[in-house]
């Protein structure tokens, strides 16, 4: 998964600070028309089977559209189920945040009172882990334990650095199970899926998946990884484009979270842009350093990016043959959700983002 921090180190940084707040998105009707005209062409150009897009306007799902095939010869529809890869994480984070808002857990209480992974039971650092550190990628774990010989290990002291970790999300989910006495999937249903009306979303395979899955198209020289058979709080959730747009709208409205937690969700834990990097960026942008401010980092379940006075929230996902992306601008109450089931899906995503939010700084992050 790419971090948005990459955009600030790119030589493609060409927009001025004032340009960030004057960009205008197309009207709803114009946007949909342009997508209808171009999406089929982009799928063919980049060899991507399908793309699903949902647009949020005034904080509400405005429309959703699907193009291409979910599998050879089978058209993708609004009922098609996509593996959203790491877009699973914002949903898992929301479960934890709503649990905390209801008083059932604390974001800052030690996880060790209820859950300790056997791999780290002898390391005193496990006593430092909290839900907040897990959701903000500060556990000190690698992304996946297979990267450390299938043993969960601390790479640094929790809370002292930021490092993207799916293992951290699984860790806090197991804590939530033991703290509440309910399975994580039951918690998902109670706190997120049912209240929002996400009736076509699941962490694990269901009978109703039959005939609805978007089949990934991965690199021809790589075998598809073995599918998971148990839930994962960080990856592989299946959902429809409509369900995820409902979820994004609910997040934008701060439904069922306290005012304090809603603010913390989008608050950058640690600025990942160093002074030297900012100086370089401002020089590349030909901006006076006194009027050029760039901050980027991780909140609770989301990535928050501030360019002068403009704030953009996003998250992306990537698995074998899968690329997904979601972004929203809280001040404007607009957003977009994009799912693809092709190895070149990033290129289709970039084309769509360029049409919806033509910010050259942001587009530099998404690549050529």
Phi, psi and omega in degrees: 000138179274145173264142181297341178306333181303328184295333185279348179256004185274144176288354181274009180289100188235353184272155176271162179301319182293332181295334184296328185262001181248358178297139180240132176276153179296160175293161183302313182292319180294319181297312180297319179297315180295324178292317177302323182285327190254330185303313179301323179293318180295321178300317180291316182300319185258004178057055177243129185298314183204163174216138175241136185226135173232138182245132178253129180225134184054034177077005182235148175302121182266316177194163176221146181217148181228139183227148176091204186240136177283333173205164184308119178083358181245111182298142172284143180225181177293346177267356180295137180260125180252143163286119184265005177055232185286356170291356169297324187300314179301326178291315178297320177298320181296324176301313181294318181294324178286326173299317179293320180295330180275357178086009182278338174217167173244138179292341186243007177279148179298132177290332188300340179294339183236334183210130171224121177295134181306331181294334185242013186298333181266002179259118183299343179295338180297338178286347181273344186291135177226163175305321181299316180295325179293314183289335181258016175058050178237023184286332188090000177278154169291174180301308179227147183291341176296341177284349177234052176058037178060025175235128178289125183224148172279131176267339176198170182294128180305138177089354184260343181213165175256131177206119186302128185211113171292328179300325178298324179289319175297325182296312181290330178292320177294323175300314182298322178299313184286327179290321185264339184080014179238151177293156181296324179293324176293322176296320178300316181294317184289319189262337184234302189298307183293313180300327183273338184087033179271082186273353182237045183224136179203147175281335182232164184298141178231160179300327183283001172290336189306125177075009185239355187281136170281114184280124181296144173244099184264185178301137183293338181264009179232136177283145178293131179299155178295135183289146175289148177248353177237166182292153174224129182282353186246349192199158166074012172296141176252137180200170175263163179296326179292318179297317182291328177293325174296319179298313181298319178299319179297319177297316181296331178272356182058039180296136170059026170231151179291161179301322181293314181291325176301319179290320180294329181304323184253011179272128180294126179285316184213121178293121182269003178261115180283160177304320179296320179294319179295319177301317180295317180298313182297324178294317179297326180277355181059043180248147172294123181307332181292338181243021182234111182230124181231124178227138177210140179181184186257137173259221180255090180096349183224163172258129181247134185228125181239122178240103191055245184257008181262132179243129178231134180248136179206174173197148177230168179217147181208122171229181177301115179072018183221133170221134181222160182201144174217140175214152172208154178246106185303321183294325183267346182057041174237154179194172179213144175240133182225125175243140171223158177235045179220152182297333178263020183301331178303325182289322176292319178301317181298319179299318182290317178298320180299330180280325185272319183224080187282059179266114185298331177294313181294319181295329178298324177296323185285348174092177184289000000 
